[in-house]
Amino acid sequence: MAKRSHNEVQESLRELTRIFRPKDPRKFVKDYIRKYRITGGYEEELTSLVERELTKLNSPAS
């Protein structure tokens, strides 16, 4: 995946995570990859990204 499109995928996934706040990050990423036809090999990285974003959303604001 080219660097620019990789960043676009990550930003899109962060935004969708903020909107939907999925209970199961792994399933959410699998559905995202299937729906948007993302090439393989990025599932673990994207799952980690969703988990980090959920952690940010659930932590109290300082």
Secondary structure, DSSP 8 states (H G I E B T S, - for coil): --HHHHHHHHHHHHHHHHHH--S-HHHHHHHHHHHHT--TT-HHHHHHHHHHHHHHHHS---
